[in-house]
Every structure is written in C-alpha cells, then in structure tokens.
Amino acid sequence: MIARTLIRGQPFIRAFATHAGPNTALPAALHLKTGQSFHGRSFGAPRSIFGETVFSTSITSCKNTESMTDPSYRNQILVFTTPLIGNYGVPSNKAPIDSQDVGVVMESEGIQCSAVVVADVAEKFSHHAAVESLTSWCRRFNVPGITGVDTREITRLLRDQGTTLGRLAVGVDASAPAPTPEQYWDPSTENLVDQVSTKVPYHLNPDGDIRIAVLDFGAKANILRSLIRRNAAVTVLPWNFDFNSIRDQYDGLFLTNGPGDPRHCMEAALKLRETLQGWGKPIFGICMGHQIIGMAAGLEAYRMTFGNRGHNQPVLALASSGSIKAGRVYVTSQNHQYALKLTDPFPAGWEPFFINCNDSSVEGIKSTEDTGKKVWGVQFHPESAGGPLDTMEVGAFHLWYMHHLSYSCRCSRISLASVVPTSSRYQRRSPL
Ligand SMILES: NC(=O)CC[C@H](N)C(=O)O
C-alpha cells in the first residue's frame, strides 16, 4: 500500500509499505478547547480521554517509548512532529536481573502520557529488541492514540496558541459534538507529583561508595540508572519526605524531574530552604527538581505559553564548570511547561547557569562560589533517554564533586544582560 503525506505543503508519495493501519480501526477525533477538531483513525485503547495537548519535536522516533514512559508526560496528549512512529516497535521493559539496574528498560513501568497523536502509525515494526507494536503496547496500557491526522497543522496551532487542553474522542464519541470549553479537564490544577512519586522509601545499589538521597517527584529511570552506574548508593524518598530529619546520613541530595505545576510542591521547596540553610553538602536537581531548588532560592516559577519539548533544544552556558564552558551552546533534551522567572539581578547567593537560546528562559541555576554551597539545577535533561548526550557531563561532574566534596568554578562568566534581549519580542512565539 502507498501512504500519502505532505512535506512542506507538497504532496509526497511514500513508497514503502510498513505503516498502514488496519481498515477496521475505529474513528477518532482530537478536539482542542480553542475550537479546532481533527478527525482520523483510532489505534491503541478504544477509549476517550481529556488531557493537555503538547508537541515534541524529537526526531528520533525509536525513542518515542522513552518519552511515553517519562512520568513528566503524565496526563498529556502527546503529539509527535516526526510523522512515522512505531516502525521500531516496542522493546520488553524488563532489565536484566543481574544488572546493577533499576529493573526497567524504559523510563518507568508503563505509559505515562494519556494519549498519543501520530501522523502515520506503523502497524508492522522491525527492530532486534522489539517485542510488540506500538498499537498493542498502547492497548495493554489502556492508552488511546489517533493517526491519519496532519500533525504539522496541529503543531502549528499549538506553537501559536500555546499548549491547549484537549479531548481524544474514540469510536461513537468521535462523531459526538466537541465538548464545550467548560467541559475540558485541566490536569494542571492537580498535584500530579503526588500521583507518581514513590509512596515508601526504597534503596538501590546499597553498597555504592557515596550515599545519595533522591526526592522522587516522578523520576525517570535513567536518572536513577545514571546515579547507580556511577556507583552511588541511592535512597529514593517520597517527594514530600522530611529529608532534614535524616540528612546527616547522606553525602548528597538529588531532586528529580516530575509532572505538572511545581507550585503544587511548595511544601518541598520550603523544606529544601531549611536544608539549604543548615546543610553544606551538594544538591542537584533536574527539571522539576531544578524548579524546586529555584523556588527554595526565592525565584518564582511560572507557566510558559509554549513549553519546550524535544531533543534539540539549544542552551547557552553562562558560567564554566567542569567540562561546561561559558559561551558554548549545548543541545539538550527537554520536556517542560513551567520555568523559573528570569530576574536580573538573581537572588543573593545564586546565579543563572544556562539560558535557552530560543526563548531566553532560565535553563540552569547554581549557588555562587562565595556562598561555599554546592547547589545547582538544570531545566533540561542531562541524563537524556531520549536525547543527546551533550550535557551528560553536567550530571557526571556534579557527582564527581559530590564525591570529592570540592568545588571549583573559577572560569569566565557571561553577563546576563549581554545575552538576553530586553525586549520580549523573542518570547512571543514558540521557536519551532
Ligand atoms: N520534566 C519535568 O520535570 C517537567 C517539570 C514540570 N512538570 C514542567 O512541566 O515544567
């Protein structure tokens, strides 16, 4: 069969034949709260859901399983801008029993996003590690998908109007009228972290040579893997655990990624403020963890109109640290809707570390050297999975200095004013 799609507005015939869905597929419709509807075919679970519609510009379609199992995508309807998804199939999620691993191959036990939107889903797949199709995997986890829609048009809308509440209607629901604006459910009103964080503390690699406590806001498995593969003994704690009561047992504290609005986790930021005042050991956070560190430092978190999702987000380093050099741009993996507000000057004792080259949002913060503290957070995902490894060293270096408990960051800095435009004109549009 020949599939038709559009490349840059021109009809384009794709002459390979692996990806046509079954003709028996149910109808499906993606409705946006802003009034637009897109009609296509259903794949995966035959059920209708509400969620927040977001797009990812990741072009590594074989890594879609890593995005879909990332707990930070919880309750989101994920639109892939890569048109053909599923041709690599889905691997088994069981990690080898004898490895020093976290037990899963992907980023968590199952699919975390609430639905997926794919221009052209592949029913047939081919990869040495694949055990099932995207469709059957989605069905097993009760996650619906829609295919046969123009994801470029949906993405163009989202990049102009911002992340939008949506409903994926499947089967008879697809021909029912679209919901009224009041009927859309907004996941950002809920504390999603509380739904995905571990309920009880647990240990990984207990014989490791440094002891790291991890506050779990919805940890991606690769963050935990990255720590234990560097031989850290890891204790994973619920997001709102009172770390201050046990902090003397640890060499460092790590705050993970996680879904939703960080302001629902103010409780954790206030506890961290206490930690920052009385505990001099290294603290590092990724994405949600970085936002919590920022809120503890006195910065404000806000909801971005567009968010950044993809594995091709450029960030500029403003300070040198380890192998990271001020003035260099790094390509990073990202998945966030919220950010820390850029203020100039920063709160005393803190400085911006990275800045997004597209929209000037804060991509990293760190404690200043004069404070003697060893704290930093990055908005992007240095651990990748999926994404580029450019900034792996940010995490690895941090772990290294956690281990040696020394801190050196004496190189040049770039002033914020020299790189961030004073006008807001660069921030009006999502940079796709
Ligand atoms: N990947 C993450 O940790 C996401 C952080 C937060 N939930 C946001 O959307 O900004």
The ligand as an SDF file (V2000), in Angstrom:
LIG
                    3D

 10  9  0  0  0  0  0  0  0  0999 V2000
   10.3820   17.1410   33.0110 N   0  0  0  0  0  0  0  0  0  0  0  0
    9.9730   17.7590   34.1020 C   0  0  0  0  0  0  0  0  0  0  0  0
   10.4270   17.5340   35.2190 O   0  0  0  0  0  0  0  0  0  0  0  0
    8.8470   18.7350   33.9340 C   0  0  0  0  0  0  0  0  0  0  0  0
    8.7650   19.7260   35.0610 C   0  0  0  0  0  0  0  0  0  0  0  0
    7.4090   20.3900   35.1520 C   0  0  0  0  0  0  0  0  0  0  0  0
    6.4050   19.4090   35.3510 N   0  0  0  0  0  0  0  0  0  0  0  0
    7.1480   21.2150   33.9180 C   0  0  0  0  0  0  0  0  0  0  0  0
    6.3700   20.8390   33.0730 O   0  0  0  0  0  0  0  0  0  0  0  0
    7.7520   22.2650   33.7880 O   0  0  0  0  0  0  0  0  0  0  0  0
  1  2  1  0
  2  3  2  0
  2  4  1  0
  4  5  1  0
  5  6  1  0
  6  7  1  0
  6  8  1  0
  8  9  2  0
  8 10  1  0
M  END
$$$$
